[in-house]
Amino acid sequence: MAADRVAIIYGSTAGIGGLGQSVSAAITAIANGSRSAYAFGPGHSAVWSLPGGIPAAVWEQTTPGMLPWLGRYSWLRWRPGDLALLRDRRLGRWAARRVERIQPQSCYLFTQVARETLRWARAEGVPTVIDNPNGHIRNFQQVCEKEELRWFGRTSKQHPSPAMVERVEEEYELVDRVRVYSEWGRRSMTRFGVPDDKIHVLRQTINLERYRPPADRPKIAGPMRVCYVGSLDLRKGFPYLLQAIRAVGARHIALDIVGATGNRQCAQLFERERAGLTVECAPGDSLAAYQRAELLVVPTLEDGLPFVLVEGLACGLPVVVTEEAGAAECVQPGRSGWVIPAAQVEPLAAALHDALRRRQDLWEMGQQARADVERYAGPAQLRQLSNWFYSNSSMKVCS
């Protein structure tokens, strides 16, 4: 039976970026099963990321977060982790006041903006689910700390800050159930002490109508066309990709990057490591990049899905992906791509070299990738999420 009233709390604009796509999928699934779904957060993009358009929810949009000047002219410009904490805490307090007003029968919340509502829900006996797109927040922090020391020789001031880790770990304690997107996500959570019976794996979905292979096979000529989609931050592993291309031989690969250049230090690192390579880098339409490429590389060091991986697979691209990406479980090594250890240049270079050797086979490997992702991240995942949420929405597991 559909719930009478459900509150959804989220911290990223629905439909924009990977987290925004997670938000749009969750709101679509939850709103389709509720008579009254209330969505509290920063709003949605004009172009929805899933077929069917914007779901019939009551959208209440928060006022803008911390004033833009704080991130440009105050001390916070040097401490983006603290800035993220302030923004999420402000949104969380705002959302909790709205939730208390509408008195929902259940809550679906995204991590980092959930603590205040979870405290209310625990006191009122309202069942809750938290959506955790990545691994455990402490794993996230440890990866960032390690990479900052490796590349810049300093302690990280990036997200997540120690206070953010404390905030999210309290969310894990307060919530009844934690939704993750992959078995990798489950392992990350249990490794840091979240009880296994609290964690539920429900995969994501993407727009298979938008992300699809090009009508014709791109011509095989010149350097192999490789694409990387995502921001140039250390957690994404971009320096390892640039070094691997250099190890293979710069003349053999042309790299197309779609994404922002990250903070100043990452931008400087990128400029240094790209020297002598054939690299195009600019924000833009990731679909166009997928459809003109021959191979997608996802060298991430920590990610519960990630969306760019399943988008590339849906566009008929074989992939090189690390073991630290949740959706690597969708890749068949040797048939639709390569799965390699993270944060290592040599295995990534070896995979690129093998892709060059098998360049004539990449199109067929991409067709296998498309078939696999249709099963892995198709619209059935939305129905599964909706059914799971409402079958548990009247059941508490925390005392």
Order of alpha helices (4+ residues) and beta strands (2+ residues): beta-alpha-beta-beta-alpha-alpha-beta-alpha-beta-alpha-alpha-beta-alpha-beta-beta-alpha-beta-alpha-beta-alpha-beta-alpha-beta-beta-alpha-alpha-alpha
